[in-house]
Amino acid sequence: MTIKLPIYMDYHATTPVDPRVLDEMLPYFTQVFGNAASRNHVFGWRAEEAVEHARERVAALIGAENPKEIVFTSGATESNNLAIKGVAEFYREKGNHLVTSVIEHKAVLDTCKRLEKQGFEVTYLPVDRYGMVDPDDVRKAITNRTILVSVMLANNEVGTIQPIAEIGKITREKGVLFHSDGVQAIGKIPFDVVKSNVDLLSITAHKMYGPKGVGALYVRRSRPRVRLVAQMDGGGHERGNRSGTLNVPGIVGLGAAAEIMRREGADESTRILALRERLWKKLSSSIEDLYLNGHPERRLPGNLNVAFAYVEGEAMMMAIKDVAVSSGSACTSASLEPSYVLRAMGVGEEVAHSSIRFGLGRYTSEEEVDYVANLVTDKVNKLRAMSPLYEMVKEGIDLKSIEWTAH
Ligand SMILES: *Cc1c(COP(=O)(O)O)cnc(C)c1O
């Protein structure tokens, strides 16, 4: 069997639109093009019907009791902003303290930083070497001024799944609202907002085989009823929570993607997990000095984050340029910074720079996994053969004993 190149293994960054999702969306561009807020004619009614159907499908995927708890947004960046700023502003009288973790997505961390400038206090909880937040730390961080805890469901770099139900028990007991960024995990692991006591949940379509630029925020309406200050002023759409003409085709796409996930997510995860294990077995049996970043078990089925010691991640990505993956470095304007997630887990700078994230998904095949495993093995060996550091290590020289001179 011949392999089609390039191969996509970056499903955490985005996913292709499932053709079934696209089929459902298409009529809403040209035929059923009404404004869902047009209450006085059939064009509007049909658009609104489609939006409400999508709302039900999204609610069903996450176990929400009432579709009215779903607020459509432009994606998870907006959902995270709306959840955190919206709660902070509404409950300011009650308290000015928020709790989150150091490994959240930038859409959460930068939102918290902005709030700090406005006088809020934020506690950033550490993680262990697997990238896990300790629920006990959440308990200890909560004061009588705390209004919100925000911890992601699963991390986008290392795939670690957080103990959300344990944290939810604590926040409920303490009477503090609980937000979770569910982007990477929804549909891929069993999850239910009611059982987990999550009060606000962010999701986005383009990480689950829907279109880019559309997402949702779950906002609990009872026990407790969560109140928000809207971040966008305008026509009062989405029950006043998010003004702006609804992206009807996008919302239909999000609904269709959610429905497919609800029906097929569990089976799909089983299949993808087997592929990930196959990739890991092949790599770890043929390459020395490689390390798994993240938790060995509590991780997303499609996530494999591996450090190939003595091989720069960037060099590796160049060497396997027909395979789309991500590295453990973040390109800032001038330099390559090691990922803040890996650093927070206590992963050394060298290891972080030699880390590669493989993201497997709906269209990943066994043939692709085998091809990538062979290619990576070959390239790691070649790159190491050219590395003076690796030579020294193999000769038994302790790198720490070398006095490096800097000029
Ligand atoms: C991709 C991602 C986001 C941002 O979602 P957008 O819809 O692209 O704005 C937020 N959180 C996590 C964990 C993500 O992976």
The ligand as an SDF file (V2000), in Angstrom:
LIG
                    3D

 15 15  0  0  0  0  0  0  0  0999 V2000
   -7.4330   25.3340   20.4590 C   0  0  0  0  0  0  0  0  0  0  0  0
   -7.6560   25.5830   21.9000 C   0  0  0  0  0  0  0  0  0  0  0  0
   -8.3040   26.7540   22.3560 C   0  0  0  0  0  0  0  0  0  0  0  0
   -8.6910   27.8760   21.4160 C   0  0  0  0  0  0  0  0  0  0  0  0
   -9.7880   27.5440   20.6430 O   0  0  0  0  0  0  0  0  0  0  0  0
  -10.1820   28.4510   19.3760 P   0  0  0  0  0  0  0  0  0  0  0  0
  -11.5310   27.9660   19.0060 O   0  0  0  0  0  0  0  0  0  0  0  0
   -9.1570   28.1570   18.3490 O   0  0  0  0  0  0  0  0  0  0  0  0
  -10.1910   29.8650   19.8180 O   0  0  0  0  0  0  0  0  0  0  0  0
   -8.5380   26.8760   23.6940 C   0  0  0  0  0  0  0  0  0  0  0  0
   -8.1710   25.9360   24.5740 N   0  0  0  0  0  0  0  0  0  0  0  0
   -7.5480   24.8020   24.1890 C   0  0  0  0  0  0  0  0  0  0  0  0
   -7.1680   23.7930   25.2070 C   0  0  0  0  0  0  0  0  0  0  0  0
   -7.2630   24.5990   22.8430 C   0  0  0  0  0  0  0  0  0  0  0  0
   -6.6240   23.4910   22.4820 O   0  0  0  0  0  0  0  0  0  0  0  0
  1  2  1  0
  2  3  1  0
  2 14  2  0
  3  4  1  0
  3 10  2  0
  4  5  1  0
  5  6  1  0
  6  7  2  0
  6  8  1  0
  6  9  1  0
 10 11  1  0
 11 12  2  0
 12 13  1  0
 12 14  1  0
 14 15  1  0
M  END
$$$$
